Structures are given as C-alpha cells and as structure tokens.
C-alpha cells in the first residue's frame, strides 16, 4: 500500500476520532498508547475506578468493619443491587437480574428451571400431544453451553437437539421445552435474531434462554421488550468486571414465582438465617442466588460499572458499527489481496462488536501481531478475532491494527 493511501486512512481515523462523542471515555481505563487492545471480547480493560474501590473494601470494609460490612457496607444486597445496574444495560427493569456464580452455573439454573416451567405448562394443558421433552440448542454455541444443555436434558428427561441458529425458529414445535441460543456467535461475531427466535418459541409454548456473553455492553438487548424468559451472561468482557468476575441471571418478572432453581442454596432461602432444614424460596430474582456471594469480585464489578455513567447502549452500538466498518475498510486496503477473509457478517443487523478473519497460519500471525503491539486473539483452526469495545477503542486503533496486520502478512518469513 502506498504511503499516500496510508496517510489518507490515518487522517480519516483522526477525523472520526475528533467527531466521536465517546472518545473521552478512554480516559476512564488503564490503557497505554503503545498497545492496540482488541481483546475486550475476552477480557475488558481495567477501569480506573476499580483499584481504589477494592482498596477501600479490603482495608476498611473487610479490614476494619469485618463481618459488620454485610449490613453496614451493603454486602448482603450487592447481588441484586449490581444486578439492577447490569439490567439497565440489557433492557431489564429493576428486580429481574441477580449477579453471582459463573455463566455456566447460571445456564444450568436457567435451562433446568425453564424446562420445569414448560413441562408444568404442558401438563396443565391436558393435551396428550404436548410432551415438551426436547431442548433445542444453538449448535454453534460456546462449548460449555452445549455441555450444560446435555446434562440438563438428562436430568429432566429431555433430548438435546443441536441446530444452526437460523433454523431454530422454524424447528420449535410441541415437543420443544426450551431453546438455548447465544446472542452473538463467539467465533464469527454473528448477531442472532433474538426477537424472532424468542417470539417463535413463545408462540409454540416453549421457553427461551439467551446467552448474552458477547452482546451485553456492546449492543442493545431489550430483554423485557422482546418477552425473553431467561438470560445469562458474563461480566468480564464488554462490562469490564475483571478476570473471573461474577456472571448474572435474568428471570422475567412473570416467571419469578414459578422459578424452581435446581440449585437451591441458603442465600436464596426466604429466611436465610433461620437455618431451616426445609427449603422455602425467596421472592423474586433472589431465587437465583445460591451460596455466599464473591464479595471482592462483585464489588470490583460494581465499581467497573461506573464507567457507564452518562452512556447509552445505543451510542455504544452506533460507534461499534462505525469502528468495525472502518476496520474492515482498512483491512481491505492494508492487507495483501487474498490473505484474509472476513467471516463476520457485512450487514449491520447481523454483526456483533467483533470482526473475525480467516487466515492461513492464524496462530502464528496472531502471535506476531501481539509481539508488535496489536492484541487480539486466535480461535482454532484459522480465525483471528478482533473485539471492538467502543468505550475505549479508537478509530486510530482500528487503522493501526489493520496496518500492522498487513505488515505481518507481508513479512511472512517472520511468522512462518
């Protein structure tokens, strides 16, 4: 690529950054100018609010108040308090999201509970042709979701049926108890049809569970508006909660009285300190709690969510699409023809907040990109993934990443 063409793209990136209403949010994160960080779809960057908050929790709340902090510092109510803050970003009114446990554990809770509700509905219909013994699973899902779905199927007398997400809406029928789908494909960044699949499942009398790991904090989800039953997600990607930060569980308000968790714990008991040997579930989304909350990571997440003050998910989505469009344009101009192929959808309605490129020797190429200061990640066998977090990714980052990728692919001897 000519120097003039490179200069044109650099100038275009600068122009776009100058007009970016979210550009100043980058100052809220611990980032360095020497590195282009495009792996926020695996681990979000550290917000500056987290370290001082954790220091306060450790030195004062734990160090001085000790056990008093469960009441005096609000530790006990943190799962639902932080849940409401997450809920704002996924279109959930207060009282429907609880934070705790891992995504895998929450998938298990949601799928088993959803099957129980669907089968209870079928028995109430008094129709012999309705069995509800099938779980439709997104066959492209993150592996753990598939593992959990198969385990949940064994426990509930169901059969798992993997299908491409695009075929699920048409496949839902009288046997379907639950549909489990990823909102955004973790390999390709493809955005699946949450409104359409949810409507099809509900119309057929089935229940739906959405995995929002790769969409929450990157694009509007609108769980309440679309009538979603259950949703789960992690908080360490676009929500920047930190490594291993707790996941969340959404239970639609109308289903909360019927939410029969397969993991009843003392923390979800109606009277947790009564130590009653008989389980009696709490009201509302608190039924999604199990054991003692992970307070340090939970409060780190709460502090990390401060970066969203004054920010709308709609603005983030607009920048995400602009960033990924610009990156793809830069790749087309910087990268030698035929060396990469985008497997992410071109259509905005089908694209999440990442770009995945198929590339020969992808593992070696990504290793060299990281050595040169462009951090993305690699998925076997041949996919380079670049995650764009609009809260801190700039258009200059996108241009530089594409330019360095082109340099790496031209310097094939250094990555072979």
HELIX and SHEET records of a PDB file:
HELIX    1   1 UNK A    3  UNK A   18  1                                  16    
HELIX    2   2 UNK A   23  UNK A   28  5                                   6    
HELIX    3   3 UNK A   48  UNK A   56  1                                   9    
HELIX    4   4 UNK A   57  UNK A   65  3                                   9    
HELIX    5   5 UNK A   66  UNK A   68  5                                   3    
HELIX    6   6 UNK A   69  UNK A   72  1                                   4    
HELIX    7   7 UNK A   78  UNK A   89  1                                  12    
HELIX    8   8 UNK A  103  UNK A  125  1                                  23    
HELIX    9   9 UNK A  143  UNK A  156  1                                  14    
HELIX   10  10 UNK A  165  UNK A  171  1                                   7    
HELIX   11  11 UNK A  194  UNK A  203  1                                  10    
HELIX   12  12 UNK A  253  UNK A  258  5                                   6    
HELIX   13  13 UNK A  266  UNK A  268  5                                   3    
HELIX   14  14 UNK A  272  UNK A  274  5                                   3    
HELIX   15  15 UNK A  284  UNK A  288  5                                   5    
HELIX   16  16 UNK A  295  UNK A  304  1                                  10    
HELIX   17  17 UNK A  305  UNK A  308  5                                   4    
HELIX   18  18 UNK A  313  UNK A  334  1                                  22    
HELIX   19  19 UNK A  348  UNK A  350  5                                   3    
HELIX   20  20 UNK A  362  UNK A  371  1                                  10    
HELIX   21  21 UNK A  395  UNK A  410  1                                  16    
HELIX   22  22 UNK A  412  UNK A  415  1                                   4    
SHEET    1   A 2 UNK A  36  UNK A  37  0                                        
SHEET    2   A 2 UNK A 374  UNK A 375  1                                        
SHEET    1   B 7 UNK A  97  UNK A  99  0                                        
SHEET    2   B 7 UNK A 248  UNK A 251 -1                                        
SHEET    3   B 7 UNK A 230  UNK A 233 -1                                        
SHEET    4   B 7 UNK A 207  UNK A 211  1                                        
SHEET    5   B 7 UNK A 176  UNK A 182  1                                        
SHEET    6   B 7 UNK A 134  UNK A 138  1                                        
SHEET    7   B 7 UNK A 159  UNK A 163  1                                        
SHEET    1   C 4 UNK A 340  UNK A 342  0                                        
SHEET    2   C 4 UNK A 354  UNK A 359 -1                                        
SHEET    3   C 4 UNK A 383  UNK A 387 -1                                        
SHEET    4   C 4 UNK A 377  UNK A 379 -1                                        
END                                                                             
